[in-house]
Amino acid sequence: MSDAQEFDVAIIGGGIAGPAMACALAPTGWRVLLVERSAEPLDTARGDHLQPKTCEWLAEWGVLDDMWALGAEKRLGARYLTPDGEVVLHVPVEQLDIPHRYFLYLNHELISQALLTAAARNPHFSVWRPASARPLEIADGFGLTAEHAGEVKPVRAALVVAADGRTSRFRRAAGISADTYAYRNPMLTMFAPRTLDDPRNEVRAYFSPAGVISVVPRTGGGWKIGLPVPPAELARWKQATPEELGRQLEQWLPELAGVRPEVSGVYPITRMNAARWAERNLVLLGDACNTLHPGRSQGMNVAMRAVHRLVQLLVANDAIASPAALRDVLAAYEAEVKPPMDARLADNHERGLEMDRLDPEETAQMRARLAAVAADAELHRRYCVAAAGY
Ligand SMILES: Cc1cc2nc3c(=O)[nH]c(=O)nc-3n(C[C@H](O)[C@H](O)[C@H](O)COP(=O)(O)OP(=O)(O)OC[C@H]3O[C@@H](n4cnc5c(N)ncnc54)[C@H](O)[C@@H]3O)c2cc1C
C-alpha cells in the first residue's frame, strides 16, 4: 500500500446511504472518496419517501434546497382504506408540532443525485464512477482497491464506510455475519398516471383481497403502485398490458377505476440484520447493515438516521485523527444506535410478515388494529408521531 492514494474517509456505494454520508461530512472538509460501480443510477422505483424527521437532517446538511430544485414534492400523510375507499385510518402530519410538517418525495435516483450535489460542496470530495471496489485487509484494518478509468488504484483511508448494499462484499470481508430472512412474495411495482385528485398527495394503502396494495404519489403527478405478488403469478403480471393490469386492480379496488399502470420493477424482498456494525476502521451503513421490508418505507430513513449520529460522533471526537479514537467512536456509535435500530427492524419484520403471508384473516386483523388506533385519540396521536419518524 505504499503507492496508495490517501483519504480520510472512503465510502463504497453511491446508492443512498453512501451519498448521505458524503453529504453529512461535507462541512468537515475532510478528504472523502466515494466509489460507485455503476456509471448511472439504474433504479427509479425504489425508496422515494422521506419522513418529516429525516427532513430535519436534510435541512441541517444543507441538501433540502437541492431536493426542491430537482422537483421534490410534499405529501401530508397517509390513508389506510377499504377496497371501496372508506377510510380506516387517516395519518396526517401537518398538525404535529415539528419543524417539517410533511413527507418529502422525490424519485430514488434524484435523492441520490441531490445528496451528491451537496457532498460536492466539500472541495476535498472525489467520486470514482464507474469503479468497482475490492476490500483489502491491511495491518491496522481495511483499505481497498478500485478499478477506475482502466487502472487498479489502491486506497488507504482512516475510515472505510461500506454502503455497498444488501449483499455487501465489504461486510463479508470483515467477517461480519448477518441474520437474513427471505420473504415469500416479491414486491411488484407499477407506474401509472393518477386517476384520483388529492391535493394532499397522500399515500393510499388499501386492504384488498390480494393483501395490502399501496398507491404512492410520484413527482410530476404519477403514482407508484406496489403489491406483493406470489412468485407463480409474476410472469402473468409482467406480461399483462396496461388495460389488463388496470382491470385487475379495478376488480379489487373499485376506487381505481380507469387506472392504466405499467410494471416498473420486481423486487425480491429479504430482511437482513448484521450482527455487528463495525470492524476496526470499517463501518457498515444502509442496506449493507440492515435491510428492511419495503412495505413501511423505512430503508433510506433508517440509513439517514444512522448517518446523522455517526457523523456527529466522528466530528465531535475528531475520530479520524487516530485509529484508537476511531475504534472508540465506532464502538460508542454501535452501542448507542444498534439496540433501538434492532427494535425498529423487529417491528418492521413483524409487519412485513403480516403483509407477506397474504392471509385474508391476517389482513382483516391488521385492518381492525388500525381501526382501533383511529378510534382512540391518544393512540392516534402517537401513531402520527411515529409515522413522522419521531
Ligand atoms: C420497492 C421499494 C420501495 C422502497 N421505498 C422506500 C421508501 O419510500 N422510503 C425509504 O426510506 N426506503 C424505501 N425503500 C428502501 C430503500 O430503497 C433502500 O433501503 C435504500 O435504497 C438502500 O440504499 P443503500 O445506499 O444502502 O443501498 P443501495 O441503494 O443498494 O446502494 C448500494 C450501492 O453500492 C454499489 N456497490 C455495490 N458493491 C460495490 C462495489 N464493490 N464497488 C462499488 N460500488 C458498489 C451498488 O452499485 C449500489 O449503487 C424501498 C425499497 C424498495 C425495494
The ligand as a Gaussian input file, in Angstrom:
#p B3LYP/6-31G(d) Opt

LIG

0 1
 C      -39.894000      -1.159000      -3.844000
 C      -39.125000      -0.458000      -2.763000
 C      -39.636000       0.706000      -2.205000
 C      -38.943000       1.362000      -1.176000
 N      -39.478000       2.513000      -0.639000
 C      -38.807000       3.190000       0.332000
 C      -39.277000       4.468000       0.809000
 O      -40.269000       5.022000       0.309000
 N      -38.574000       5.079000       1.807000
 C      -37.422000       4.523000       2.311000
 O      -36.842000       5.114000       3.229000
 N      -36.917000       3.362000       1.819000
 C      -37.558000       2.680000       0.844000
 N      -37.040000       1.523000       0.316000
 C      -35.720000       1.061000       0.777000
 C      -34.579000       1.855000       0.133000
 O      -34.760000       1.943000      -1.256000
 C      -33.225000       1.212000       0.471000
 O      -33.142000       0.998000       1.855000
 C      -32.084000       2.140000       0.048000
 O      -32.156000       2.417000      -1.318000
 C      -30.734000       1.494000       0.376000
 O      -29.698000       2.343000      -0.020000
 P      -28.185000       1.888000       0.111000
 O      -27.392000       3.019000      -0.381000
 O      -27.911000       1.343000       1.456000
 O      -28.055000       0.619000      -0.867000
 P      -28.138000       0.564000      -2.441000
 O      -29.103000       1.546000      -2.962000
 O      -28.311000      -0.879000      -2.784000
 O      -26.705000       1.075000      -2.930000
 C      -25.554000       0.297000      -2.881000
 C      -24.638000       0.786000      -3.990000
 O      -23.362000       0.180000      -3.848000
 C      -22.845000      -0.072000      -5.142000
 N      -21.825000      -1.134000      -4.991000
 C      -22.016000      -2.382000      -4.515000
 N      -20.856000      -3.041000      -4.479000
 C      -19.905000      -2.181000      -4.945000
 C      -18.502000      -2.287000      -5.122000
 N      -17.833000      -3.417000      -4.838000
 N      -17.837000      -1.220000      -5.608000
 C      -18.502000      -0.062000      -5.910000
 N      -19.825000       0.088000      -5.734000
 C      -20.518000      -0.962000      -5.255000
 C      -24.062000      -0.503000      -5.965000
 O      -23.837000      -0.326000      -7.353000
 C      -25.135000       0.420000      -5.401000
 O      -25.286000       1.599000      -6.160000
 C      -37.711000       0.843000      -0.707000
 C      -37.176000      -0.326000      -1.279000
 C      -37.876000      -0.982000      -2.304000
 C      -37.279000      -2.231000      -2.895000

